[in-house]
């Protein structure tokens, strides 16, 4: 009887440590991006436009004002995935007279599954293509200079 109880306790402790270490692994799976690459579809004209939005900056697509608040992507060794948190405002005349400027969409969107949490609008569709890091160089050079 005592050996069965000891085995159960050891099993519980080992599962507990596996769960704790698993949380740390999952937290390190994502890289924070500075730019989100989006694709917008105008359903009336059937035109598609690809555009970039920097985190914290709003971009206008048609009558929509899209604000990218967070953009993360998976490490290169993992299965490719990008996730973005956006807030979308409709700037049409229909919503201009109302004092409440609540977004028509606010939430996470996934590049691999655009329909999972899709923004619903009668004229426009917006989907995430990917997230990336801004590769602009700072004023400081990281190259080494050769000395004679």
N, C-alpha and C positions, 0 to 999 in steps of 0.2 A: 504494500500500500504506500509506504513512504517513497519508494522509488518512482511510482506513478506520479505522485504529487511533485516530486523533484523534477521529473521530466516535463511536466506541464509548466512549472515555474521557469525552467530553462528555455522552453519553447516560447513562452510569453516574453521573456526578457530578450531573446534573440530577435523576435518579430518587432519588438519595441525599438531596438537599435537599428534594424533595417528600415523601419518607417522614418525614424529621425534622420538617418543618413540620406534617404531618398528625397526628403524635402530640400536638403542642401544641394543635391544634384540637380533637381528640377529648377531651383532658383538661379543656377548658374548656366542654364541652357540658352538664355536669351541675351542678345546684344541690343543696346539702345541705339536707335537710329536718329539722325537729324533731319532726314528728308523722306517724305512719302511720295511714291510715284503712283498716281491715280489715273484711271481711265473713265471718262465721262461720255455718256451716250445721250444725244438729243433725239428723243423718240419721234418727234415731228419731222425733222429733216433727215434722220437716220445717219447723222454725222457723229463720228467718234473722235474725241480729242484726248490725247495723253498729256498730262501736266504734272509738275512737281509742286509740292507744298512743304515749306520748312515748318518744323515743330514750333508752335506758338504763333504762327502767322496765318492770316486768313487769305483765301483765294476765292475769287468769284468765277463761277462757271454758270453761264446763263443768268438766271435770276437767283441762283443758289450762292450762299456765302458759306464756304467750307473752312472750318477751323480745325487744323490737326493739333491735337493736344499731346499725344504720345504715339510713338512708333517703335516697335521692337521687331527683331528678326532673329532667326535661329543661327547657330554657329555653322560655318561652312561644312563641317564634317557630318552634321545631322541632316535629316530630311528638310528640304527648304520650306520655310514658312515665314510669313510676315503678318503682323497683327498691328492694327492702328486704332486709336481711340479718337473719334471725330465728333464734331458738333456742327450740324448743318442748319442754317437759317434760310427761310424763303423770303426774298426781298421783293416779291411781286406786289402789285397794287392791292391784291386781295388781303394781304397781311399788313400793309403799310398804315392803315388807319387804326389798327388795334394797338393798345398800349402795351399789351403783353407780347414781348418778343421771345417767346419760348421757342426752342429749336424744333424743327419738324423731325429731326433725327439726332440722337445722342447715344453713342455706344461704340462697342468694339466691332470692327469688321476684319474679316480674314481673307487673305489673298487666295488661299487654296480652296475656300468654300464661300464664294460671294453671296450665295443664297442663304447661308446659315443665319445671318443677321443683316438682312438687306434693308437699304433705305428705300422706302416706297414713296414715289413722287409720280404724278401723272405725266410729266413731260421729260424728266431727267432720271437717268440711272448713273450712279457713281460707284465704282468698285476700286479696291486697292490692288495694285499690281505687285509692289514690293516696297520695302523700306531699305534705306542705305545710310551710310555715314557720309558726311560732307568731307570731301577730299581737298578742300582749299588749304593752301599752305599759309602758315603764319609768317610774320615778318622775320622771325628768326630762322636761320638756315640750319638744318641738321647735318649738312655735309661737312666733312673734315677738310681743312685746308692743309696743303702740303708745305712743309717748311724746308728750306734749303740747308 
